[in-house]
Amino acid sequence: MNIQVWMGILIPFIGTALGAACVCVMRGQLKGSTQRILAGFAAGVIVALDVALG
């Protein structure tokens, strides 16, 4: 695989991992609705990546 494919895989992975880590680390400090929004966004990125890689 070329570097563009790897970057296309790694960038969403890193963003999702950081977003999920923020939700886990800040669990007690965020409101429930904010936690659900961040977790939903992370899940949406994973689903979009899964569909794109097919």
C-alpha positions in Angstrom: 0.0 0.0 0.0 1.2 3.5 -0.6 1.5 6.3 1.9 -1.8 8.0 0.9 -3.7 4.8 1.9 -2.0 4.6 5.2 -2.6 8.3 6.0 -6.3 7.8 5.0 -6.5 5.0 7.5 -4.4 6.6 10.3 -5.9 10.1 10.4 -9.5 8.9 11.2 -8.1 6.3 13.6 -6.1 8.8 15.6 -9.0 11.3 15.7 -11.4 8.6 16.9 -9.0 7.3 19.5 -8.4 10.8 20.8 -12.1 11.6 20.9 -13.0 8.3 22.7 -10.1 8.9 25.1 -11.5 12.4 26.0 -14.9 10.9 26.7 -13.3 8.2 29.0 -10.9 10.5 30.8 -13.4 13.3 31.3 -16.3 11.0 32.2 -17.2 12.7 35.5 -16.7 16.3 34.2 -18.9 16.3 31.1 -22.7 16.4 31.0 -24.4 13.3 29.8 -25.6 14.9 26.6 -22.0 16.0 25.8 -20.7 12.5 26.4 -23.3 11.0 24.1 -22.5 13.5 21.4 -18.8 12.8 21.5 -19.2 9.0 21.7 -21.7 9.2 18.8 -19.2 11.2 16.7 -16.4 8.7 17.4 -18.7 5.8 16.5 -19.8 7.6 13.3 -16.2 8.0 12.2 -15.6 4.3 12.7 -18.7 3.3 10.8 -17.7 5.7 7.9 -14.2 4.3 7.8 -15.6 0.7 7.8 -17.9 1.6 4.9 -15.1 3.3 3.0 -12.8 0.3 3.3 -15.6 -1.9 2.5 
